[in-house]
Amino acid sequence: AGGIGTMAIQLAVAVGARVAVTAGSPDRLQRCAEYGADILIDHKQQDFVEEVKRATDGRGADVVLDMLGASYLQRNVDVLATSGRLVIIGLQGGAKGELDLASLLAKRAAVLATTLRGRPAAEKAAIVAAVREHVWPLVADGTVRPVVHATLPLDQAAEAHRLLDGGEVVGKVLLTTTQA
């Protein structure tokens, strides 16, 4: 339910996808619902693989956007539908994991790991151009909007960290500077 997650929810809804989310509190799940998620899973109380399979009549998810990495690697493959795609964009849960390759093969699933870091300038420019063409119009017309949980002055960076560590942030926490 962070900044990337809330944007991903809105973008997926904008292209007609049904969206499942996991969060650790009813409040965060409700906020995700406000942005269009319709399968709400409290990962502290529910098994997300079972819940997604139940909500999709056993089919599973076509795409999983994963910000955790190793700690959920196998479970994310387990929840994929046949020909599903697991897109890893973060490693908050670790960088080294174990995976049953037979389950990946059986589903003819794909795992893609991606980041902007380390990409050549030309690749970054192509991504910016694609965002400008496909995403920016949705932001401009209000279909998709950045979610800001809090805006704090830079001298309150410690408070921003406390908010983030508290696990209840929905969207981004911004730090501002004053211009001389």
PyMOL commands that set and color helices and strands:
alter all, ss='L'
color gray80, all
select helices_A, chain A and resi 3-14+26-34+48-55+70-79+101-107+121-134+136-140+154-165
alter helices_A, ss='H'
color red, helices_A
select strands_A, chain A and resi 20-23+39-42+61-66+80-88+110-113+148-153+172-176
alter strands_A, ss='S'
color yellow, strands_A
deselect
rebuild
show_as cartoon
